[in-house]
């Protein structure tokens, strides 16, 4: 039973590596996405800093509270996309009838 768990973990790690390599195939697009995401996030941080310079707290929350909450939410969203990218494509696979090809594929153990 433990070997089956090890094999599943190994498959998960290989899938994670494949997803990262697939995302980085076009380096220009990858780097552009990273740069503009950082720019977008920095504009939100600047907006919150301006708001909290005008008023010290909003509903009992300060700047550190808002940034901490926002950081946790963004991290979990990013982590879910890294680990479960194909899960977001399941509705499209079902609508287009492409899910059957995944269901009949054998499991690969490495």
C-alpha positions in Angstrom: 0.0 0.0 0.0 2.8 2.4 0.8 4.4 1.8 -2.6 1.1 2.9 -4.3 1.2 6.1 -2.4 4.8 6.7 -3.4 4.0 6.0 -7.0 1.1 8.5 -6.8 3.4 11.1 -5.3 6.0 10.5 -7.9 3.3 10.9 -10.7 2.2 14.2 -9.0 5.7 15.6 -8.9 6.3 14.7 -12.5 3.0 16.3 -13.5 4.0 19.4 -11.6 7.4 19.5 -13.4 5.7 19.0 -16.7 3.3 21.9 -16.0 6.1 24.3 -15.1 8.1 23.3 -18.2 5.0 23.7 -20.4 4.4 27.2 -19.0 8.0 28.2 -19.6 8.2 27.0 -23.2 7.7 30.5 -24.5 9.9 32.5 -22.2 8.9 35.9 -23.5 5.3 35.3 -22.8 6.1 33.9 -19.4 8.4 36.8 -18.4 5.9 39.3 -19.8 3.1 37.7 -17.6 5.3 37.9 -14.6 6.3 41.5 -15.1 2.8 42.7 -15.7 1.4 40.7 -12.8 4.0 42.4 -10.5 3.1 45.8 -12.0 -0.6 45.1 -11.4 0.0 44.0 -7.8 2.2 47.0 -7.1 -0.5 49.4 -8.2 -3.0 47.7 -5.8 -0.4 48.0 -3.0 0.1 51.7 -3.8 -3.6 52.3 -3.8 -4.0 50.7 -0.4 -1.0 52.7 1.0 -2.7 56.0 -0.2 -6.0 55.0 1.3 -4.4 54.1 4.7 -2.4 57.4 4.6 -5.7 59.2 4.4 -7.4 57.2 7.0 -5.5 55.1 9.6 -7.9 52.2 9.7 -11.0 51.0 7.9 -13.5 48.9 9.9 -10.7 48.1 12.4 -8.3 46.8 9.7 -5.0 48.4 9.1 -2.6 48.3 6.1 -0.8 45.2 7.4 -4.0 43.4 7.9 -5.2 44.1 4.4 -1.8 43.2 2.8 -1.6 40.0 4.8 -5.1 38.9 3.8 -4.5 39.8 0.2 -1.1 38.0 0.3 -2.8 34.8 1.6 -5.5 35.0 -1.0 -3.1 35.6 -3.9 -0.8 32.8 -2.7 -3.6 30.2 -2.4 -4.9 31.2 -5.9 -1.5 30.9 -7.4 -0.7 27.6 -5.7 -4.0 26.2 -6.9 -3.2 27.1 -10.4 0.3 25.6 -10.2 -1.0 22.3 -8.7 -4.4 21.9 -10.4 -4.1 23.8 -13.7 -5.9 21.1 -15.7 -8.8 21.1 -13.2 -9.8 24.5 -14.5 -10.1 23.1 -18.0 -12.4 20.2 -17.2 -15.6 22.0 -18.2 -14.1 22.8 -21.6 -13.0 19.2 -22.0 -16.5 17.9 -21.1 -18.3 20.4 -23.5 -16.0 19.5 -26.4 -16.1 15.7 -25.8 -12.4 15.5 -25.1 -12.7 14.0 -21.6 -13.1 10.4 -22.9 -9.6 10.3 -24.2 -8.3 11.0 -20.6 -10.6 8.4 -19.1 -9.4 5.5 -21.3 -5.7 6.2 -20.8 -3.8 3.8 -18.6 -2.2 5.1 -15.4 1.5 5.5 -15.8 3.8 4.5 -12.9 7.3 5.8 -12.9 
